[in-house]
Amino acid sequence: MTEKVVNPNGSQNDPQRSPDATLVIYQSGRTFHFGETYAGNAVTLLLNEVEVYSGLVGNDGTVTFPESLIGTFELILTVGTTVYGAFVTL
């Protein structure tokens, strides 16, 4: 995940982008490895800006997506007020 988007606060209308913040994740089939430090954070898959999956990073730092999800999705990881995003193929 190569992009960091900070959620707007109060009077801000648009997210602030800071491309220098990166997060490396690993994909093994349908399982994504975020690392144990991200356990409990929200993960969302979007297709054409519509949420098709939401869940939490497990205690082992991984998320396994259902086999029914096939194609390219936008993967969103929310860590506090920071939102990371990347496009992934399942």
MARBA-3410 file (N, C-alpha, C, O; in Angstrom, 1 decimal):
90
0.9,-1.1,0.0,0.0,0.0,0.0,0.9,1.2,0.0,1.7,1.4,0.9 ~ 0.8,2.0,-1.0,1.7,3.1,-1.2,1.2,4.5,-1.0,1.9,5.5,-1.3 ~ 0.0,4.6,-0.4,-0.6,5.9,-0.3,-1.2,6.1,1.1,-1.8,5.2,1.6 ~ -1.0,7.2,1.6,-1.6,7.5,2.9,-2.6,8.7,2.7,-2.2,9.7,2.2 ~ -3.8,8.5,3.2,-4.8,9.5,3.2,-5.2,9.8,4.6,-5.7,8.9,5.3
-5.2,11.1,5.0,-5.6,11.5,6.3,-7.1,11.9,6.2,-7.4,12.7,5.4 ~ -7.9,11.3,7.1,-9.3,11.7,7.1,-9.5,13.2,7.4,-8.8,13.7,8.2 ~ -10.4,13.8,6.7,-10.7,15.2,7.0,-11.1,15.4,8.4,-11.9,14.6,8.9 ~ -10.7,16.5,9.0,-11.1,16.9,10.4,-11.8,18.2,10.3,-11.4,19.2,9.8 ~ -13.0,18.2,10.9,-13.8,19.5,11.1,-14.0,20.2,9.8,-14.8,19.7,8.9
-13.4,21.3,9.6,-13.6,22.2,8.4,-12.9,21.8,7.2,-13.2,22.3,6.1 ~ -12.0,20.8,7.2,-11.4,20.4,6.0,-12.4,19.7,5.1,-13.1,18.8,5.6 ~ -12.3,20.0,3.8,-13.3,19.3,2.9,-12.7,18.1,2.1,-13.4,17.2,1.8 ~ -11.4,18.2,1.9,-10.7,17.1,1.1,-9.7,16.4,1.9,-9.0,17.1,2.8 ~ -9.5,15.1,1.7,-8.4,14.4,2.4,-7.0,15.0,2.0,-6.9,15.5,0.9
-6.1,15.0,2.9,-4.7,15.4,2.6,-4.0,14.2,2.2,-4.1,13.1,2.8 ~ -3.2,14.3,1.1,-2.4,13.2,0.7,-0.9,13.4,1.0,-0.4,14.5,0.9 ~ -0.3,12.3,1.4,1.1,12.3,1.8,1.7,11.1,1.2,1.8,10.0,1.9 ~ 2.2,11.1,-0.1,2.6,9.9,-0.8,3.9,9.3,-0.2,4.3,8.2,-0.6 ~ 4.6,10.0,0.7,5.8,9.5,1.3,5.6,8.4,2.3,6.5,7.7,2.7
4.4,8.2,2.8,4.1,7.2,3.8,3.7,5.9,3.1,2.8,5.9,2.2 ~ 4.4,4.8,3.4,4.1,3.6,2.7,3.8,2.5,3.8,4.3,2.6,4.9 ~ 3.1,1.5,3.3,2.8,0.3,4.2,3.0,-0.9,3.3,2.4,-1.0,2.2 ~ 3.9,-1.8,3.6,4.1,-3.0,2.8,3.3,-4.2,3.4,3.3,-4.5,4.5 ~ 2.5,-4.8,2.5,1.7,-6.0,2.8,2.1,-7.1,1.9,2.6,-6.8,0.8
1.9,-8.3,2.3,2.2,-9.4,1.4,0.9,-10.2,1.1,0.0,-10.4,2.0 ~ 0.8,-10.7,-0.1,-0.4,-11.5,-0.5,0.0,-12.9,-0.8,1.0,-13.1,-1.5 ~ -0.7,-13.8,-0.2,-0.5,-15.2,-0.5,-1.9,-15.8,-0.8,-2.6,-16.2,0.1 ~ -2.2,-15.9,-2.1,-3.6,-16.3,-2.5,-4.6,-15.3,-2.1,-4.6,-14.1,-2.5 ~ -5.5,-15.7,-1.2,-6.6,-14.8,-0.7,-6.3,-14.2,0.6,-7.1,-13.5,1.2
-5.1,-14.5,1.1,-4.7,-14.1,2.5,-3.7,-12.9,2.3,-2.7,-13.0,1.6 ~ -3.9,-11.8,3.1,-3.1,-10.7,3.1,-2.4,-10.6,4.5,-3.1,-10.7,5.5 ~ -1.1,-10.4,4.5,-0.3,-10.3,5.7,0.0,-8.8,5.9,0.9,-8.3,5.2 ~ -0.6,-8.2,6.9,-0.3,-6.8,7.3,0.7,-6.7,8.4,1.5,-5.7,8.4 ~ 0.8,-7.7,9.2,1.7,-7.7,10.4,0.9,-7.5,11.7,-0.2,-6.9,11.7
1.4,-8.1,12.7,0.6,-8.2,14.0,0.4,-6.8,14.6,-0.6,-6.6,15.3 ~ 1.2,-5.8,14.2,0.9,-4.5,14.8,-0.4,-3.8,14.2,-0.9,-2.9,14.8 ~ -0.9,-4.4,13.2,-2.2,-3.9,12.6,-3.4,-4.7,13.0,-4.5,-4.5,12.5 ~ -3.2,-5.7,13.9,-4.3,-6.5,14.4,-5.4,-5.6,15.0,-5.2,-4.6,15.7 ~ -6.7,-5.9,14.6,-7.8,-5.2,15.1,-8.2,-4.0,14.3,-9.3,-3.4,14.5
-7.4,-3.6,13.3,-7.8,-2.5,12.4,-8.7,-2.9,11.3,-8.7,-4.1,10.9 ~ -9.5,-2.0,10.8,-10.6,-2.3,9.9,-10.0,-2.4,8.4,-9.2,-1.7,8.0 ~ -10.5,-3.4,7.7,-10.2,-3.7,6.3,-11.5,-3.7,5.5,-12.5,-4.3,5.9 ~ -11.5,-3.0,4.4,-12.6,-2.9,3.5,-12.2,-3.2,2.1,-11.1,-2.7,1.7 ~ -13.0,-3.9,1.4,-12.9,-4.1,-0.1,-14.0,-3.3,-0.8,-15.1,-3.4,-0.4
-13.6,-2.5,-1.8,-14.6,-1.7,-2.6,-14.5,-2.2,-4.0,-13.4,-2.5,-4.5 ~ -15.7,-2.3,-4.6,-15.8,-2.5,-6.1,-16.6,-1.4,-6.7,-17.8,-1.3,-6.3 ~ -16.0,-0.6,-7.5,-16.7,0.5,-8.1,-17.3,1.4,-7.0,-18.4,1.9,-7.1 ~ -16.5,1.7,-6.0,-16.8,2.5,-4.8,-17.9,2.0,-4.0,-18.5,2.7,-3.2 ~ -18.3,0.7,-4.1,-19.3,0.1,-3.3,-18.6,-1.0,-2.4,-17.8,-1.8,-2.8
-18.9,-0.9,-1.1,-18.3,-1.8,-0.1,-18.8,-3.2,-0.4,-20.1,-3.5,-0.3 ~ -17.9,-4.2,-0.6,-18.3,-5.6,-0.8,-17.8,-6.5,0.3,-18.3,-7.6,0.4 ~ -16.9,-6.0,1.1,-16.4,-6.8,2.3,-15.9,-5.8,3.3,-15.3,-4.8,3.0 ~ -16.1,-6.1,4.6,-15.5,-5.4,5.7,-15.2,-6.4,6.8,-16.0,-7.3,7.0 ~ -14.1,-6.2,7.5,-13.7,-7.0,8.6,-12.5,-6.4,9.3,-12.2,-5.2,9.1
-11.9,-7.2,10.2,-10.8,-6.7,11.0,-9.5,-7.5,10.7,-9.7,-8.7,10.4 ~ -8.4,-6.9,10.8,-7.1,-7.7,10.7,-7.1,-8.6,12.0,-7.3,-8.1,13.1 ~ -6.8,-9.9,11.7,-6.8,-10.8,12.8,-5.6,-10.6,13.8,-4.7,-9.9,13.5 ~ -5.6,-11.3,14.9,-4.5,-11.2,15.9,-3.2,-11.6,15.3,-2.2,-11.2,15.8 ~ -3.2,-12.5,14.3,-2.0,-12.9,13.6,-1.5,-11.9,12.5,-0.5,-12.1,11.9
-2.3,-10.8,12.4,-1.9,-9.8,11.4,-2.4,-10.1,10.0,-1.9,-9.5,9.0 ~ -3.3,-11.1,9.8,-3.7,-11.4,8.5,-5.2,-11.3,8.3,-6.0,-11.2,9.3 ~ -5.6,-11.2,7.0,-7.0,-11.2,6.6,-7.1,-12.2,5.4,-6.3,-12.1,4.5 ~ -8.1,-13.1,5.5,-8.3,-14.0,4.4,-9.7,-13.6,3.8,-10.7,-13.7,4.5 ~ -9.8,-13.3,2.5,-11.0,-12.9,1.9,-11.7,-14.1,1.4,-11.1,-15.1,0.9
-13.1,-14.0,1.3,-13.9,-15.2,0.9,-13.6,-15.5,-0.6,-13.3,-14.6,-1.4 ~ -13.8,-16.8,-0.9,-13.5,-17.2,-2.3,-14.6,-16.7,-3.3,-14.3,-16.7,-4.5 ~ -15.7,-16.2,-2.8,-16.7,-15.7,-3.6,-16.3,-14.3,-4.2,-16.9,-13.9,-5.2 ~ -15.3,-13.7,-3.7,-14.8,-12.4,-4.2,-13.7,-12.7,-5.2,-12.7,-13.2,-4.9 ~ -14.0,-12.3,-6.5,-13.1,-12.5,-7.6,-13.0,-11.2,-8.4,-14.0,-10.6,-8.7
-11.8,-10.8,-8.7,-11.6,-9.6,-9.5,-10.6,-8.7,-8.9,-9.9,-9.0,-8.0 ~ -10.7,-7.4,-9.3,-9.8,-6.4,-8.8,-10.7,-5.5,-7.9,-11.7,-5.0,-8.3 ~ -10.1,-5.2,-6.8,-10.8,-4.4,-5.7,-9.9,-3.3,-5.2,-8.7,-3.4,-5.3 ~ -10.5,-2.3,-4.6,-9.8,-1.3,-3.8,-9.8,-1.8,-2.4,-10.8,-2.0,-1.8 ~ -8.6,-2.0,-1.9,-8.4,-2.5,-0.5,-8.1,-1.3,0.4,-7.2,-0.5,0.1
-8.9,-1.1,1.4,-8.7,0.0,2.3,-8.4,-0.5,3.7,-9.1,-1.4,4.2 ~ -7.3,0.0,4.3,-7.0,-0.3,5.7,-7.0,1.0,6.5,-6.4,1.9,6.2 ~ -7.9,0.9,7.6,-8.0,2.1,8.4,-7.3,1.9,9.7,-7.6,0.9,10.5 ~ -6.3,2.8,10.0,-5.5,2.7,11.2,-5.7,4.0,11.9,-5.0,5.0,11.6 ~ -6.6,4.0,12.9,-6.9,5.3,13.6,-7.6,6.2,12.6,-8.6,5.9,12.0
-7.0,7.4,12.4,-7.5,8.4,11.5,-6.8,8.3,10.1,-7.1,9.2,9.3 ~ -5.9,7.4,10.0,-5.2,7.2,8.7,-5.8,6.1,7.9,-6.1,5.0,8.4 ~ -6.0,6.4,6.6,-6.6,5.4,5.7,-5.6,5.1,4.6,-5.1,6.0,3.9 ~ -5.2,3.8,4.5,-4.3,3.4,3.4,-5.1,2.7,2.3,-6.1,2.0,2.7 ~ -4.7,2.8,1.1,-5.5,2.2,0.0,-4.6,1.7,-1.1,-3.5,2.2,-1.3
-5.0,0.6,-1.7,-4.3,0.0,-2.8,-5.3,-0.9,-3.6,-6.3,-1.3,-3.1 ~ -5.0,-1.1,-4.9,-5.8,-2.0,-5.7,-5.2,-3.4,-5.7,-4.0,-3.5,-5.8 ~ -6.0,-4.4,-5.5,-5.6,-5.8,-5.4,-6.5,-6.7,-6.2,-7.6,-6.3,-6.6 ~ -5.9,-7.8,-6.7,-6.6,-8.7,-7.5,-6.7,-10.0,-6.7,-5.8,-10.6,-6.2 ~ -8.0,-10.5,-6.6,-8.2,-11.8,-6.0,-8.7,-12.8,-7.0,-8.9,-14.0,-6.7
END
